[in-house]
Amino acid sequence: MGHTPSTDRAILGILLALEGYRCGFVRGPCMSGKKTTVVQLGKALGRMVVNLQCCPTMSPGVVQRMLLGALQTGAWLLLDSVDLLTQGLLSMLGQHLFDIQQSFAEFTKKKNQRLREEPTDWNADGVPDCTNLHSDCPMEIAGKSISARPSYGCVVISSKGYSSEVPEILRCATRPIALTLPDYRIIAEVMLTSIGYSDAVSLSQRLVDLLSLAQDSLCLPDSINDHQSCYLVLLQKIISASEMHFHQSERQTDISDEADPTPSETVTVRVDDKDRQEAEHPSRFLSSHLSVIQGLMEETAIVKAILSVSLPVLYEQKKALQFSILLKETFPIACQFPLFQEYIEEEEKTQLKYALREELQRTCFHADAEIISSSLRLYHAMKLSPAVILIGPSGSGKTTCRCALAEALNHLAALTEHDNRMDGDTPQISTWNSVDTVVLFPNAMSHTELFGSFCEKRGWQDGAVVKVLRDSEPRSATRIRKVIRYINGW
């Protein structure tokens, strides 16, 4: 997370709110760092932060128990997406927060007055005794008498802002704190620097400029153009992919240096034969040469990452062509890469194409080039992201695409496993993994059946999605399995 003036002001507002035992009401757009700011502040102060994700079906008893637990343990309670709660629950929450603030204020006032009136106690070392300065505060919340610790804190987060939908009692009990969109260049620079880029300042600026120009030119998909959160996710994916390409280039460079050590030895001999003044020139030349190579390596890794992440979502030829023009203007080294060459390695792509064609013919479908191309794009997208959405009208081939891909991958994985058994003691590492497919129809299920719910007697009850996610964990340490969670008709 980048450290910006916006986060500094937000941290100050949260501290001022909690110092007076008020609740901080943090608002801001998606991906602006609301939750991360609160959590990192709690860690820096040594506080235990308990995060509660709010939902429309949350009962008042859950909120009351979490508040009582935070008061008795002295933890920070973080209520995320509080705007999803009902108006009645928000009013109840505001009343509880107001009562908590009043109880702490009255207790603090009495304690300060007692300290001024009573004589100061001195311990055996001759210093004032401060053991009773942080005593617990007795209060009554939700009909229960408890002892609240002074380290208690509460922060609520909303993405809709401090709108008129917030009840008046909740406004009185909270302090508004705003967060703006982060500086994407700073985030990119920090991430690139942590990877090991030496020219992170220039590369981060050019990368953000490229995505901004593409967004303004409507080259990116509509989902990315409309939501800033998708923009930041795309930026993070590009940087994560560049890390893989960058480290791969570093390993190849190290192997080349070990295989051909002659140039470095030659330079060493020349330096030893000349005096110190003349030896500085080869050293400067070598340093400049290495910095140029490092810069080319870093820019190449960025371009490869942009191509591998962006091109699968640029399925419209006009947008892809316009994006390639912007890419070549921002990163001139991109002229060395063909536009649609970085999807999949040629050998892997050929094997998958052949398996898809066989699978379509086996299921009595025509091996259409468009379906095969869509399946290849789906495969590449699933390698980069754990969640993929197939969009298209009825009859466009969405089910055929994912079924053909799943069966083709299972066929390739079975062939590889058979070859490994035939090889005996020398099994080969395979890029093909078997696939388990689970199909859900969310339109035929309620919100509780799909995601789960909280039961007062038995606690949390898993829904279909949670059960599928738990069952999708690797069942064997010797066999890697991918799971396609296909949600139909959402």
C-alpha positions in Angstrom: 0.0 0.0 0.0 1.3 3.4 -1.0 1.8 6.1 1.8 0.0 9.2 0.6 -1.3 12.5 2.2 -4.8 11.1 2.0 -3.9 8.1 4.2 -2.1 10.4 6.6 -5.2 12.5 7.0 -7.3 9.4 7.4 -5.0 8.0 10.1 -5.1 11.3 12.0 -8.9 11.3 11.8 -9.2 7.7 13.0 -6.9 8.4 16.0 -8.8 11.5 17.0 -12.1 9.6 16.8 -10.8 6.7 18.9 -9.1 9.0 21.4 -12.6 10.4 22.3 -14.1 6.9 22.2 -16.1 7.8 19.1 -16.5 5.5 16.1 -14.6 6.4 12.9 -16.8 6.4 9.8 -14.4 5.8 6.9 -15.8 6.3 3.4 -14.3 6.4 0.0 -14.4 4.7 -3.4 -13.5 1.0 -4.0 -9.8 0.1 -3.8 -9.0 3.4 -2.0 -7.4 1.6 0.9 -10.1 2.0 3.6 -9.8 -1.4 5.2 -6.0 -1.7 4.8 -5.5 1.7 6.4 -7.4 0.7 9.5 -5.8 -2.7 9.8 -2.2 -1.4 9.3 -2.8 1.3 11.9 -4.0 -1.2 14.4 -0.9 -3.4 13.8 1.4 -0.4 14.2 -0.2 0.4 17.6 -0.2 -3.2 18.7 -4.0 -3.5 18.7 -6.0 -6.6 17.9 -8.3 -5.7 15.0 -11.4 -7.9 14.4 -12.9 -7.5 11.0 -16.6 -8.2 10.5 -17.9 -8.3 6.9 -21.5 -6.9 7.0 -24.3 -8.3 4.9 -28.0 -7.5 4.4 -29.1 -10.7 6.3 -27.0 -9.9 9.4 -29.0 -10.1 12.6 -28.8 -7.6 15.5 -27.5 -10.3 17.8 -24.3 -10.7 15.8 -23.5 -7.0 16.0 -24.3 -6.8 19.7 -22.1 -9.8 20.5 -19.2 -8.4 18.5 -19.5 -5.0 20.3 -19.6 -6.7 23.7 -16.5 -8.8 22.8 -14.6 -5.7 21.6 -15.4 -3.8 24.7 -14.4 -6.6 27.1 -11.2 -7.5 25.3 -10.1 -4.0 24.4 -9.9 -4.8 20.7 -10.7 -2.7 17.6 -13.9 -3.8 15.9 -13.9 -3.1 12.1 -17.3 -3.2 10.5 -16.8 -3.5 6.7 -19.5 -2.6 4.2 -21.8 -1.2 6.9 -23.9 0.4 4.1 -25.3 -3.1 3.4 -27.1 -3.2 6.8 -30.7 -2.4 7.1 -31.9 1.0 8.4 -33.1 -0.5 11.6 -29.8 -2.3 12.3 -27.9 0.9 11.5 -30.0 2.9 14.0 -29.5 0.2 16.7 -25.7 0.3 16.0 -25.7 4.1 16.2 -27.5 4.0 19.6 -25.1 1.5 21.0 -22.1 3.5 19.8 -23.6 6.7 21.3 -24.2 4.9 24.7 -20.6 3.6 24.7 -19.2 7.1 24.0 -21.3 8.6 26.7 -20.3 6.0 29.2 -16.6 6.4 28.5 -16.9 10.2 28.6 -18.6 10.1 32.0 -16.1 7.6 33.4 -13.1 9.6 32.2 -14.6 12.8 33.7 -15.1 11.2 37.1 -11.6 9.6 37.0 -9.9 12.9 36.2 -11.9 14.7 38.9 -10.9 11.9 41.4 -7.2 12.2 40.5 -7.3 16.0 41.1 -9.0 15.6 44.5 -7.2 12.6 45.9 -3.5 12.8 47.0 -1.0 11.2 44.7 0.1 7.7 45.8 3.8 7.0 45.7 5.4 3.6 45.3 8.5 2.2 46.9 10.7 3.7 44.2 9.5 7.2 44.9 7.5 7.7 41.7 3.8 8.2 41.3 1.7 5.1 41.3 -0.1 4.8 37.9 -1.6 1.4 38.2 -5.1 2.7 38.4 -5.0 5.1 35.5 -6.1 2.5 33.0 -8.9 0.8 35.0 -11.9 -0.7 33.2 -15.0 1.3 32.6 -18.3 -0.2 33.9 -21.2 0.2 31.6 -24.5 -1.3 30.5 -24.9 -2.3 26.8 -27.9 -4.2 25.3 -29.2 -5.0 28.8 -25.8 -6.4 30.0 -23.5 -5.0 32.6 -19.8 -5.3 31.5 -16.4 -3.8 32.3 -15.0 -2.2 29.1 -11.3 -1.7 28.6 -10.0 1.7 27.6 -8.2 0.3 24.5 -11.5 -0.4 22.8 -12.1 1.1 19.4 -14.7 0.8 16.6 -14.4 1.8 12.9 -17.1 1.4 10.3 -16.4 1.4 6.5 -18.8 2.4 3.8 -18.3 2.7 0.0 -21.4 4.8 -0.5 -20.2 7.7 1.6 -21.8 9.8 4.3 -25.1 10.0 2.5 -28.6 10.8 3.7 -29.3 7.1 4.1 -27.2 7.0 7.3 -29.5 7.4 10.3 -29.0 10.6 12.4 -28.1 8.7 15.5 -25.2 7.0 13.7 -24.0 10.3 12.4 -23.9 11.7 15.9 -21.9 8.7 17.2 -19.3 8.7 14.4 -16.6 10.9 13.0 -16.5 11.2 9.2 -13.2 10.2 7.6 -12.7 10.4 3.8 -10.2 8.6 1.6 -9.6 9.5 -2.0 -8.3 7.3 -4.9 -4.7 6.5 -4.4 -1.8 7.6 -6.6 -1.4 4.6 -8.9 2.1 5.7 -9.9 3.3 5.4 -6.3 1.7 2.0 -5.9 3.4 0.8 -9.1 6.7 2.2 -8.1 6.6 0.6 -4.7 5.7 -2.8 -6.2 8.3 -2.6 -8.9 11.0 -1.6 -6.4 10.1 -4.5 -4.1 10.5 -6.9 -7.0 14.0 -5.6 -7.8 13.6 -3.1 -10.6 16.3 -0.4 -10.6 14.4 2.0 -12.9 11.0 1.7 -11.1 10.3 5.4 -11.2 10.4 5.7 -15.0 8.7 2.3 -15.6 5.9 3.0 -13.2 5.2 6.4 -14.7 5.1 5.0 -18.2 2.9 2.0 -17.2 0.3 4.2 -15.5 0.4 6.6 -18.4 -0.2 3.7 -20.8 -3.2 2.5 -18.9 -4.6 6.0 -18.5 -4.3 6.7 -22.2 -5.9 3.3 -23.0 -8.7 4.0 -20.6 -9.3 7.5 -22.1 -9.2 6.1 -25.6 -11.7 3.4 -24.6 -9.2 0.7 -25.6 -9.8 -1.3 -22.5 -12.9 -3.5 -21.8 -16.0 -1.6 -20.5 -15.7 -3.2 -17.1 -12.3 -1.7 -16.6 -13.3 1.7 -18.1 -16.3 2.0 -15.7 -14.7 0.9 -12.4 -11.5 2.2 -10.8 -11.2 -1.0 -8.8 -10.8 -3.0 -12.0 -8.2 -0.5 -13.2 -6.1 -1.1 -10.1 -6.5 -4.9 -10.3 -5.3 -4.8 -13.9 -2.2 -2.8 -12.8 -1.4 -5.2 -10.0 -1.8 -8.2 -12.4 0.6 -6.7 -14.9 3.2 -6.0 -12.2 2.8 -9.5 -10.8 3.3 -11.0 -14.3 6.3 -8.9 -14.9 7.9 -10.3 -11.7 7.8 -13.8 -13.3 9.3 -12.6 -16.6 11.9 -10.5 -14.8 13.2 -13.3 -12.6 13.2 -15.6 -15.6 15.4 -13.2 -17.5 17.7 -12.9 -14.5 18.1 -16.7 -14.3 18.9 -16.9 -18.0 21.5 -14.1 -17.7 23.1 -15.9 -14.8 23.3 -19.2 -16.7 24.8 -17.4 -19.7 27.5 -15.7 -17.5 28.4 -19.1 -16.0 28.7 -20.8 -19.4 30.9 -18.0 -20.9 33.1 -16.4 -18.2 35.7 -15.3 -20.7 34.7 -11.6 -21.1 34.8 -10.9 -17.3 38.2 -12.6 -17.1 39.5 -10.6 -20.0 38.4 -7.4 -18.4 40.1 -8.4 -15.1 43.4 -9.1 -16.9 43.4 -5.7 -18.6 42.7 -3.9 -15.4 45.5 -5.6 -13.7 47.9 -4.7 -16.4 47.1 -0.9 -16.4 47.5 1.6 -13.7 44.7 2.7 -11.5 43.9 5.9 -13.5 43.5 4.0 -16.8 41.6 1.2 -15.1 38.7 3.5 -14.3 37.7 3.7 -18.0 36.9 0.0 -18.5 35.2 -0.1 -15.1 32.9 2.8 -16.1 32.2 1.3 -19.5 31.4 -2.0 -17.9 29.0 -0.4 -15.4 27.3 1.6 -18.1 27.0 -1.5 -20.2 25.4 -3.5 -17.4 23.0 -0.7 -16.6 21.8 -0.6 -20.2 21.3 -4.4 -20.2 19.4 -4.2 -16.9 17.2 -1.5 -18.3 16.4 -3.5 -21.4 15.7 -6.5 -19.3 13.3 -4.6 -17.1 11.4 -3.0 -19.9 11.1 -6.3 -21.8 9.6 -7.9 -18.7 7.1 -5.1 -18.4 6.1 -5.4 -22.1 5.7 -9.2 -21.8 3.5 -8.8 -18.8 1.3 -6.2 -20.5 0.9 -8.4 -23.5 0.1 -11.5 -21.5 -2.4 -9.8 -19.2 -4.1 -7.3 -21.5 -4.5 -9.1 -24.8 -6.8 -11.9 -23.6 -9.5 -9.3 -22.7 -9.0 -7.3 -25.9 -10.9 -9.6 -28.2 -12.2 -6.7 -30.4 -9.8 -6.2 -33.3 -10.2 -2.4 -33.3 -9.4 -2.0 -29.6 -6.5 -4.4 -29.8 -5.0 -2.5 -32.7 -5.4 0.9 -30.9 -3.9 -0.5 -27.7 -0.9 -1.9 -29.6 -0.2 1.6 -31.1 -0.3 3.1 -27.6 1.9 0.4 -26.3 4.6 0.9 -29.0 4.5 4.7 -28.4 5.0 4.2 -24.6 7.4 1.3 -24.7 9.3 1.3 -28.0 10.8 -2.1 -27.3 7.3 -3.5 -27.9 7.9 -3.3 -31.6 10.0 -6.5 -31.3 7.1 -8.5 -30.1 4.3 -9.7 -32.4 0.9 -8.7 -31.2 -0.7 -12.1 -30.5 2.5 -14.1 -29.9 2.7 -14.0 -26.1 -0.5 -15.9 -25.2 0.8 -19.4 -24.8 4.0 -21.1 -25.8 3.7 -22.5 -29.3 4.1 -26.1 -28.3 1.6 -25.9 -25.5 -0.8 -24.0 -27.8 -0.5 -26.6 -30.5 -1.2 -29.5 -28.1 -4.2 -27.8 -26.6 -5.6 -26.9 -30.0 -5.3 -30.5 -31.2 -7.0 -31.8 -27.9 -9.8 -29.2 -28.3 -10.5 -30.3 -31.9 -10.6 -33.9 -30.9 -12.9 -33.2 -28.0 -15.3 -31.2 -30.1 -15.4 -33.9 -32.7 -16.0 -36.6 -30.0 -19.0 -34.7 -28.7 -20.4 -34.3 -32.2 -19.6 -30.6 -32.4 -18.1 -28.8 -35.4 -14.5 -27.9 -34.5 -15.1 -24.2 -35.2 -12.1 -21.9 -35.2 -14.0 -19.3 -33.1 -14.8 -21.9 -30.3 -11.2 -23.1 -30.2 -9.9 -19.5 -30.0 -12.4 -18.7 -27.2 -11.3 -21.9 -25.3 -7.6 -20.8 -25.7 -8.4 -17.3 -24.3 -10.3 -18.9 -21.4 -7.4 -21.2 -20.6 -4.9 -18.3 -20.6 -7.3 -16.1 -18.5 -7.6 -18.9 -15.9 -3.8 -19.2 -15.7 -3.7 -15.5 -14.7 -6.8 -15.2 -12.5 -8.6 -17.5 -10.1 -12.0 -16.2 -11.3 -13.1 -15.7 -14.9 -16.5 -14.6 -16.2 -17.8 -15.9 -19.5 -20.1 -13.3 -21.1 -22.4 -13.9 -24.1 -26.0 -14.3 -25.2 -27.8 -17.7 -25.1 -26.5 -20.1 -27.7 -23.2 -18.3 -28.1 -21.2 -21.4 -27.0 -20.2 -20.5 -23.4 -21.0 -24.0 -22.0 -19.5 -25.7 -25.0 -16.3 -23.6 -24.6 -15.7 -24.5 -20.9 -16.8 -28.1 -21.3 -14.4 -28.7 -24.3 -11.6 -27.0 -22.4 -12.1 -29.0 -19.2 -12.2 -32.4 -21.1 -9.2 -31.4 -23.3 -7.1 -30.6 -20.2 -8.2 -33.9 -18.6 -7.1 -35.7 -21.7 -3.7 -34.0 -21.8 -3.2 -34.6 -18.1 -4.0 -38.3 -18.5 -1.6 -38.7 -21.4 1.2 -37.0 -19.4 0.5 -39.2 -16.4 0.6 -42.3 -18.6 3.9 -41.2 -20.1 5.4 -40.6 -16.6 4.4 -44.1 -15.6 6.1 -45.5 -18.8 9.3 -43.5 -18.1 9.7 -45.2 -14.7 12.3 -43.4 -12.5 12.4 -40.2 -14.7 9.0 -38.5 -14.5 8.7 -35.3 -16.4 7.2 -32.1 -14.9 3.9 -31.4 -16.7 2.1 -28.2 -17.4 -1.2 -30.1 -17.8 -3.4 -30.7 -14.7 -6.7 -32.5 -14.5 -9.8 -30.5 -13.9 -12.9 -31.0 -11.7 -16.0 -29.2 -12.7 -18.8 -28.1 -10.4 -21.9 -26.4 -11.9 -24.1 -24.1 -9.9 -27.3 -22.3 -10.9 -27.5 -19.3 -8.6 -30.8 -18.0 -10.1 -32.5 -21.1 -8.7 -31.0 -20.7 -5.2 -31.6 -18.2 -2.4 -28.9 -15.9 -1.0 -28.7 -18.1 2.1 -28.4 -21.4 0.1 -25.8 -19.8 -2.1 -23.5 -18.1 0.4 -24.6 -19.4 3.8 -26.1 -17.8 6.9 -25.6 -17.4 10.6 -27.8 -19.6 12.8 -28.3 -18.5 16.4 -28.1 -22.1 17.7 -25.6 -23.8 15.4 -23.5 -20.8 14.3 -22.4 -20.3 10.7 -23.9 -22.6 8.1 -22.0 -22.9 4.8 -23.7 -22.3 1.5 -23.1 -23.9 -1.8 -20.3 -21.6 -2.8 -18.4 -21.9 0.5 -18.7 -25.7 0.3 -17.4 -25.8 -3.2 -14.4 -23.6 -2.2 -13.6 -25.9 0.7 -13.9 -29.1 -1.4 -11.6 -27.6 -4.1 -8.5 -27.8 -1.9 -5.9 -30.3 -3.2 -6.9 -33.8 -2.2 -3.5 -35.3 -2.7 0.0 -33.9 -2.4 1.1 -35.9 -5.4 -1.5 -34.7 -7.8 -2.3 -31.1 -8.6 -5.9 -30.4 -9.5 -7.5 -27.4 -10.9 -11.2 -26.7 -10.3 -13.5 -24.9 -12.7 -16.3 -23.4 -10.6 -18.9 -22.7 -13.3 -21.8 -20.5 -12.2 -24.5 -20.7 -14.8 -27.0 -18.0 -15.5 -25.8 -15.4 -13.0 
